[in-house]
Amino acid sequence: MTESIEPQQPPMVETPVAGGPSADGSASAPHGVPSTSSGPGRVLVAVYGVFALAATARAGFQIATKLSEAPLAYLLSALSAVVYVAATFALARGGRLARRIAWAACSVELVGVLAVGTLSLLSPQDFPQATVWSVFGQGYGYVPLVLPVLGLLWLRRTRPVPVQVTSH
């Protein structure tokens, strides 16, 4: 009696995120894919870290001392601080969950910069005080506009590569 055995496709697995723990717990950079926090990623993490500190300090001071002057602007500054802190830690950490958090943080930041930048131009009376994202980050040399784009591009460049596992 002969049985027909259909060839099976080997299962697809993701390689560990570069720089993340490998099976033995050590950091790895499989297939030449850089870690989110290595190479140019270190500069990205450092810039996000500076913005996280600056936005947190600015928002904390503004909310504590003069919230009634421009509540929308100051609360948006606090939101930007939370986003920058999340992006900083997620990009520095690496790993599957951290990458998802980084994608979300960079995406929220980009949408925030575009929305607040547009609203601050169309309705300046709603923004009597500037936020980090006002006029697309003009007060910060437009870095808040460029930073999430660079973050998203870096996350894309360092994404895990699917690898086929062959069984013997």
C-alpha positions as CSV (number, residue, x, y, z in Angstrom):
1,M,0.0,0.0,0.0
2,T,1.4,3.3,-1.0
3,E,0.5,6.6,0.6
4,S,0.8,9.9,-1.2
5,I,2.8,12.3,1.0
6,E,2.4,15.9,0.0
7,P,5.4,18.1,0.5
8,Q,4.9,20.4,3.4
9,Q,6.2,24.0,3.5
10,P,8.6,24.6,6.3
11,P,7.2,26.8,9.0
12,M,7.9,30.5,8.9
13,V,9.4,32.1,12.0
14,E,10.7,35.5,12.7
15,T,14.3,35.9,13.6
16,P,14.8,37.6,17.0
17,V,14.8,41.3,16.8
18,A,18.3,42.5,16.2
19,G,19.9,43.5,19.5
20,G,17.3,41.6,21.4
21,P,17.9,38.5,23.4
22,S,18.6,35.3,21.5
23,A,17.7,31.8,22.6
24,D,20.7,31.8,25.0
25,G,19.8,35.3,26.4
26,S,22.6,37.2,24.7
27,A,22.2,40.1,22.4
28,S,22.1,39.3,18.7
29,A,22.1,40.9,15.3
30,P,20.8,38.2,13.0
31,H,21.4,38.5,9.3
32,G,23.0,41.9,9.6
33,V,19.8,43.6,10.7
34,P,20.8,46.4,13.0
35,S,19.1,46.8,16.4
36,T,16.8,49.7,16.9
37,S,19.3,51.1,19.4
38,S,22.5,50.5,17.5
39,G,24.3,52.6,14.9
40,P,22.1,55.5,13.7
41,G,19.5,54.1,16.2
42,R,21.6,55.4,19.0
43,V,21.4,58.9,17.7
44,L,17.7,58.5,17.3
45,V,17.3,57.3,20.9
46,A,19.5,60.1,22.1
47,V,17.4,62.8,20.3
48,Y,14.2,61.2,21.6
49,G,15.7,61.2,25.1
50,V,16.5,64.9,24.9
51,F,13.0,65.7,23.7
52,A,11.5,63.4,26.4
53,L,13.4,65.3,29.1
54,A,12.7,68.7,27.6
55,A,9.0,68.1,26.9
56,T,8.5,66.6,30.4
57,A,10.2,69.5,32.2
58,R,8.4,72.1,30.1
59,A,4.9,70.5,30.4
60,G,5.4,69.9,34.2
61,F,6.4,73.5,34.8
62,Q,3.6,74.9,32.6
63,I,0.9,72.8,34.1
64,A,2.1,73.5,37.7
65,T,2.4,77.2,37.3
66,K,0.1,78.5,34.5
67,L,-2.3,75.9,33.3
68,S,-5.2,78.4,33.2
69,E,-3.3,80.6,30.6
70,A,-3.4,78.0,27.8
71,P,-4.8,74.6,29.0
72,L,-5.0,73.1,25.5
73,A,-1.4,74.0,24.6
74,Y,0.0,72.8,28.0
75,L,-1.9,69.5,28.0
76,L,-0.7,68.9,24.4
77,S,2.8,69.5,25.7
78,A,2.2,66.9,28.3
79,L,0.9,64.4,25.7
80,S,4.0,65.0,23.6
81,A,6.2,64.3,26.7
82,V,4.4,61.0,27.2
83,V,4.9,60.1,23.5
84,Y,8.6,61.0,23.6
85,V,9.2,59.0,26.8
86,A,7.5,56.0,25.3
87,A,9.4,56.2,22.0
88,T,12.7,56.7,23.8
89,F,12.3,53.6,26.0
90,A,10.8,51.5,23.3
91,L,13.5,52.3,20.7
92,A,16.2,51.7,23.3
93,R,14.8,48.4,24.5
94,G,14.0,46.6,21.3
95,G,12.1,43.3,21.2
96,R,8.6,42.6,19.8
97,L,6.5,44.5,22.4
98,A,8.9,47.4,22.4
99,R,8.8,47.7,18.7
100,R,5.0,47.8,18.7
101,I,5.1,50.5,21.3
102,A,7.7,52.4,19.2
103,W,5.6,52.1,16.1
104,A,2.6,53.4,18.0
105,A,4.5,56.3,19.7
106,C,6.1,57.4,16.4
107,S,2.8,57.2,14.6
108,V,0.9,59.2,17.3
109,E,3.7,61.7,17.3
110,L,3.5,62.2,13.5
111,V,-0.3,62.5,13.6
112,G,0.0,64.9,16.6
113,V,2.6,67.1,14.9
114,L,0.6,67.3,11.7
115,A,-2.8,67.9,13.5
116,V,-1.4,70.4,16.0
117,G,0.7,72.1,13.4
118,T,-2.2,72.5,11.1
119,L,-4.6,73.7,13.8
120,S,-2.0,76.1,15.2
121,L,-1.8,77.8,11.8
122,L,-5.6,77.7,11.1
123,S,-6.7,78.7,14.5
124,P,-3.9,80.5,16.3
125,Q,-6.3,81.9,19.0
126,D,-6.7,78.3,20.3
127,F,-2.9,78.2,20.9
128,P,-2.0,81.4,22.8
129,Q,1.1,79.6,23.9
130,A,3.2,77.3,21.7
131,T,3.5,73.6,22.2
132,V,6.3,71.4,21.0
133,W,4.2,70.5,18.0
134,S,2.9,74.0,17.2
135,V,3.5,75.2,13.6
136,F,5.0,71.7,12.9
137,G,7.7,72.1,15.6
138,Q,8.9,75.4,14.3
139,G,10.2,76.5,17.7
140,Y,12.4,73.4,17.8
141,G,13.8,73.7,14.3
142,Y,11.1,71.4,12.9
143,V,12.8,68.4,14.6
144,P,9.4,67.3,16.0
145,L,8.2,67.0,12.4
146,V,11.2,65.1,11.1
147,L,11.8,62.9,14.2
148,P,8.7,60.5,13.9
149,V,9.4,60.1,10.1
150,L,13.0,59.0,10.9
151,G,11.7,56.8,13.8
152,L,9.2,55.0,11.5
153,L,11.8,54.6,8.8
154,W,14.3,53.2,11.3
155,L,11.8,50.8,12.6
156,R,11.0,49.6,9.1
157,R,14.7,49.2,8.3
158,T,15.4,47.2,11.5
159,R,12.3,45.0,11.3
160,P,12.7,41.3,11.9
161,V,13.2,39.2,8.7
162,P,11.0,36.1,8.3
163,V,13.2,33.0,7.9
164,Q,12.1,29.6,6.7
165,V,13.0,26.8,9.1
166,T,13.9,23.6,7.3
167,S,13.3,20.3,9.0
168,H,15.5,17.3,8.4
